[in-house]
Amino acid sequence: MNKTTKHKRLTLHWGLSILLFVSFSLAACGPAVTATSVPTEPPSVVTEDQFPNPTEEPQVTTPTEEPQPLPPITILINESPWLAGFEALVNKYVEETGNQVTLNRTPFPGMLEKSRNAVQAPESEFDILTLNEQWYMQFYADGLVTPIKEIDPNFELDPQVIEYEWATRWDPELGYSSENGEIYGLPINGNIMLFFYRKDLFEAKGLAAPQTWADVEAAAEALQDAPNMYGYVIRTNPPNWEFQGFLAGYGGKLITLDEKTGEWEVTINQEAGQKALATWLKLGTTYGPPNYADIGQPDMASLMMAGNAAQFVLVGASASDFDNAEKSFVVGNVGATVLPGEMAGSNATMSGIWVLGVPHNLPDERKQAALSFLNWALTKDAQLFYAQAGAIPVRQDVYEEMSSDPTRGWWMKAMADSTPFIHAQPRLAETPQIIEVVDRRLKQAVAGEITAEQALAEAAKEIHKILTDAGYKVKPLAE
């Protein structure tokens, strides 16, 4: 049997999670601020027939009243580039419904601790928690957020809402997110990877948007003109999330679950991993800037905006910066597409999303008020507004409609095209430990301290031990 997680276990692997957010997020780091949006109470409405017509016989009438606002809710939300869009969405909800919402804005390093404290209290101070992909599973597995159907037995998720390889669900038998799991959380930020490239330079050289990593290397060779233009830039600080995109494009994963047997296998060091790491290292060390061993997302974005990078993989939320005339020299010259793969059609993109969950330790009326907001926020109209406010929506029909938007269409279409190729990061309570191993070993490889083969072999051994020590059923490592 697979490892069984105790219901509402309160031992969370949260320390490493805090350190590892930078694997895929662009969280801001300013001081925590709490803001409250207080709506105006809707006026009472008196109907025209409230009083009898003196020429007619008096009739008994019942005044019609506006629906009473639901109990106020408080949402724990991380400070991030998409926060302004979320604030706009909340303000629209307050305006339309008259329901009061308080936002507790918190820098990322404080998010997990606040969430943990909330679900361990007799009653949570927050009605909605914003949970990061690298640790939401701890809250699902331990029953610390409420299954949505426990709040509303008739709840059905709109099929246009993207589930990001089942990030919404948890299967307690498997101890993992799966299609057959129960819905515990709902997505609110749909960040995935996109492949960005200088479309003006590609067109000048007669190059099409890359479909394979061989296409990427050929373009890098054609466009390389260091130090003015770097043919390709890899993200190495930290490297794990981007590498997982390469790995998925070669058909591999860090770890693989056999859902029939509940048995895990460490697969990072298999053939797909070897090909992916060889490609990633070659692109970064051959065509990247001299500091290729220490490049983060902000560095990559800066290189593109300065006109010094030809192509790279970056989170979709970065797109708007490239068209910001106040800081970009390449406005209108950047294209976006689905991440390439080993061959055309084997494309892959990694999710790096946030989900919203309702704490288990709330009275029913607070849970109902929280779900009312979640239901409203995921409607098509709300998500269109959300996207136009600068956030990353979570509905396929919104991406498709926004694909023709004159400002954002160039990258919204790439998002729409990417959703069939979404791959999940490992979703275990031990994920932070696994990610730490991958980051450390990849950094050693890119710095030349160990070979690519050694990096994968050592990472596999460490990951195997993590899973075995945690009580999972794990296949022996391949020789």
N, C-alpha and C positions, 0 to 999 in steps of 0.2 A: 504493500500500500504506500501511497505517497504520504509525505509528511502531513499530519493533521494539525492545524493551528487552533489553539484554544480560543473559544469564544470570548471576546472582549479582553484578551490578554493585553495588559497595559505596559509591557516591556517593549518599547519601540526602539528600532535602530535609527535614532534621529540625529545623533551627533554628526556622523559622516554625511548624512543627507544634506545638512546645512552647508558643509564644505563643497558639496558636489553640484550645487545648483548651476554653477557656471558651465556645466557640461552642455547646456543648451539654452540657457535663459539670458536675457539682456536686462536683468533686474537693476533698477536704480538703487542707490545706497544712501539716500538722504535721510534725515531724521524722521521718526514716525510722527504722523499727524493724524488726528481724528477729526472728521468732518461730519456734520449732520445735515441732511436735507429734510426740512420740516415743511410738509405740504399745508396749503390752506384748506381748512375744513370746507367741504362742499356745502353750499347753502341748502336749506330745506326748500322743497318744491311743493307748491300748492297747486293741485290740478284745477282745471277750469270748472269741473263739476263737483267741486268740494262742497258748495252751498246749493240748496235747492232753488229752482226757478220759481219766483213768487206766483207765476201764472199756472204752474203745474202743481200736482200733489207732491208734498215733501217726500224725498227718497232718502233712505239711509245710505250714506256713502262712506267709503274708507279712504283716508288720505293716502296718496302714493308718496313714499319717501325714497330718497336716494339710498343706495346700499351703503351700509356703514363701513368705514375703513377697517381693514384687518388690523390685528395687533402690529405694532411697529417691529421691524426686524433690524438686526445688526449683522453686517457682512464683514468678515475678516478678509482683507484683500491685500495683495502684495503691491508694493511700489514697482512699477515697470513701465516700459514704453507704451503699453496698451491701457494703462490706468485711465488716461484721459477719456478714451473711448468708453470704458466701462462706467466712468462717472457720468458721461453723457447719457448712457443707457439707463442708469439708475434715475437720473433726473427726469427722463421721459416717463419712466414707470410711475414716479411720484406724481407727475403732472397728470397723467392719464387716469390713475386709479385713486389718488388721494391717500394712498397708503404711505406711511412714513418709513424711511430707510436711513440707517446710519452706516457710514463706511468707516471702518477702522483700518486706516492705511498703515502698512507696516513694511519696512525693508525686509528683503528675503531672509537674512539670517535670523530674524525673530519669528518668522511664520510658523515653523514647525513647533517651536516651544509654546507659542500662544495656542496653537491648535491642540497640542497635547494637554496643556493645562485646562483648556476649555472642556475637553471630553472626560477629564478625570474629576472635574468638580461635581458637586451635587446637582447643579444645573448649569448648563453652558451659558457663558455670557454672550456667545455668538449664535445666531440662528442659521448662518451659512458659513462654512469653511471653504476656502479656496486651497485646493490640494494639488501639489506638484506631481508630475508623472513619476518621478523617481521615488516617491514615498506614499502615494495615495493608497497603495495596496496594504500598508500597515493598518490603516484605518478601516478598510474594507474587511480584511481578514479577522480583525479583532472585534468587529461589530461596533466600532466607535462612531460610525455614521449609520443613519437609518436607511434600510432598503426602501426605495421609493414606493413600492407597492404596499408597504406597511403604512405609509401615510395616505395613499390613495389606491385602494385595490383595483380601481378601474384605469389606472395610468397605463398609457401606451405611448412609447416613444415614436415620434414622427420619423418615418424612414428617411427623410431628407436630412436629419441630424446625423452627422458623421460620428461613428463610434471609435475611430482610431484604433482599430484592431482590438476592440472590446475593452477599452479603458473605462467604460461605464460599468462594467460587470465584474462579478466575483463568483467563482464556483468553489464552494468550500470542500467538495470532494477532491478536486484537483489541487486546491490551494493556489489557484491562479485565475487570471482574467480569461474568460472563454465565451464563445457565442452563446452557450447554454446557461451562463451564469445569471444571477439575479442582479438587477440594476441598483447600484448603490450611489452612483454619482452621475452628474450630467456635465458635458464639456462646456467650457465658456471661452477658452482661448485656444484656437486651432493651429498653433505654430507647428509647422513642419519644415523640412529642408527644401530649398529650391536651388537650382543651378543657375548662377548669374554669369553673364558674359557680355563683353563689349560688342554689341551687335554691329556698330559702325565699322569696327576693325575687322570683324568676321566678314561683313559684306565686301569690304575693300579687298580682302584676300580671296573672295569667292568661296568662303567657308559656310556651311550650313550649321545650324545649332547642333551640338554634339549629341549623338545617341548612344555612343559607347565610350568606354574609357580610352580605347585606341584613338577615337576621334578627338578626344580631349588632348591626348599627348601630341597628336599631329598639329592641332591648333596651337598648343603651347610652343612647339618648335617653330612654327611659322611666325608667331607674334613676339617671341622673346627678343627683347632689346634692352637688357639690363644696363644701367639702373633706371632707365626711363620707363620701361615696360617689363613687368614680370609675367611670363607666360602662364603660370599657375601658382596659386598660393594655397597652402594647406593650413588648417587650424591645428595648432599644437599645444595651446594653453587654454583649456585642456584638450586632448585629442580624441577622447573616447567616442563622443557622439558622432563626429564626422566620420571616423573610421568605421563605425557601425553602418553608416550609409554605404560606404564602399563595400563592406563585407556583405550586406544584403544584396547589393547589385551583382555580386559573384555567387549568390545563392546560399550564403552562409549565415550563421548566427553565433553569438557568444556561447549560448547554451540552448539546448533543444529539449522540449518536453514531448514524450510519447503519451498522448492523452488516453490511449487505451490501457496502458500498463501503469501510468503514473510515474514512469521512470525518467530521470533526467540524464542528459549526456552533455558533456563539455565538448563543444565543437569549434571553438575559436582557432584551434591549431590544425584543423583539417585543411584539405586542399584549397577550399574557398578562402579561408583565412590567409593562407600563404600567398595566394594570388593578389588578394585585396591589399595586404600590407606591402607587398612588393610594388604595386602600382602607386599606392599612396606615398610611399617613401620616395620613389623615383620622381614623381611629379613635384613634390615639395622641395627636395634637395637639388634637383636639376634646374628647375625653372622658377623657384621662389627667391625671395630676398635673402640677404646674408643672415638675418636673424630668424631663419625659418624654424629654428628649434624652440622659439618662444613667441608665437604669434597668437593673439586672442581675437575674438570677434570684432571688438572695436578697431583693432589694428587692420584687419582685413577690410572693414567698411571704409576706413580712412584711405587705404591704398586705392580702392575703387573710386571713391569720390575725388581723389587727387589726380586720377587718370593714370595710375601706375600699375594697375592690375588688369589682366585680360580676362580671367575667369576664375571662379571658385564656387564652393558650396557654402551657403549661409542660410540662416533662418529666414523664413519668408517675411517676417516683420521688418527686416532691414530694407525692403524694397523702397519704401517711401523716402528714405534718406537719400537715395541715389538721384531722386528727382527734386530734391530740395535745393533751389537755386542759391540759398543763403550759405550753403556749405559744400555744394557739389559742383565740380567742373565737368560732369558727364551727364547733365540733365538731358533726357531723351535719347541717350546713346547706350543704355543698358537694356539687355534682354533677359528674359527668364524662361526656364523650361524645366521639365522633369529631370531629376538626377539620372545620369547615364547608368548603364549596366555593362556587364561583360560583353553582352551582345544586344542588339536592338530588341526591345521587348522585355528585357530582364531588368528594367528600370526599378529603382527602389528609393524610397524616402523614409526617414525616421521621424516619428512623432516626438514632440517635446511639449506636451500640452498641459493645461490646467483643467481640473474638474471641480465642480461645486458639490459639496455634501452637506447634509443636514445632521447635526450632532444627535447621538442617540439619547442624550440626557436632557431632553426638552419636553415640556407638556405638549399635548396634542395641538392646542390652538396655535402655539408658536411654530410647530412643524407645518401646519396647514398654511400659515402665512408665508413661511419660507418657500414651500412648494408653489404657492401662487406666483411668487416672483419668478421662480425657475421656469414654470410653464410659460409665462408671458415672455421672458427673455429669450426663449428658444423659438418663438414664432418667426415666420419669414419676415414680416414687417419690422419687428424689433431687430432682427439680425441684419437686415439691410441698413437700417439706421446705424447700427453698431459699426458696420463696415465703413459706412460713409463718415463716421466719426473718427476713423483711424485705427480701429481695432481689427482683430483677426477673427472672422466669423467661423461658425461651426456647422453651417448648412451647405449642402451641395448645390441646391437651387440658387442660393445667394451668390456663390462663386460663379455659377454659370451666368446669372443675370449681370453680375458685376464685370464679367469678361468683356463686355462692350463699353464699359465706363471709359470716357476719354482720358481720365487721369490715372486710374488704377487698373484698367483693363489688362495692360501688358503683363502684370504679374498675377492678377486674379485668375486669368486664364490658366497660367502655369499651376496655380494652386488647384483649380478644378481638374486639370489633367493629371495631377499628382495623386489625388485621393485613392485611385484604385491600387496604387503601389505603396501604400503606407505600411510600414513595419514597426512593430513595438520594440522598445527596449525591454530588457528583462524586468519582470514585474513580480519580484519576490521581496520579502522583508529584508533579505540579505543583499539586495541590489546595490546599496551604497558600498558595501565591502567589495563586491565584484567590480564595480566601476573604478574604485580606488586602485585595484590591481591592474586593470586594463590601462588606466592613465599612466601609472608608474612604469609599466613595462614598455608602453609605446614611447614614452618620453626617453627612456634609455635607448631605444632603437633609433629614434630620430636624431639623438645626440651622438650616435655612433659608439655608445658604451658597450652595447651588445648587438649581436646580429639579429636580423628579423626572425630567423628560425628560433634563436634562443628566447627572444621576447615572447613568441607565441607559446613555446613549450613551457616556459616558466609560468606564464600567465595561466595556462591550462592546469598546471599542477596546483597552483594556489586556489583557483576557482573550484576545482574538484574537492579540495580540502574544506573550503568554506561550506559547500553544499553537504558534504558528508558529515562534518561536525554539527551542522544544523539539523541533522536527522532525516534528510531527504534520501530517497532511493536513487542511487547514481550508478550509471554504468562505469566499469573500469575505463581508465584512459586508454585510448588507442596507442599502440606502440609506434 
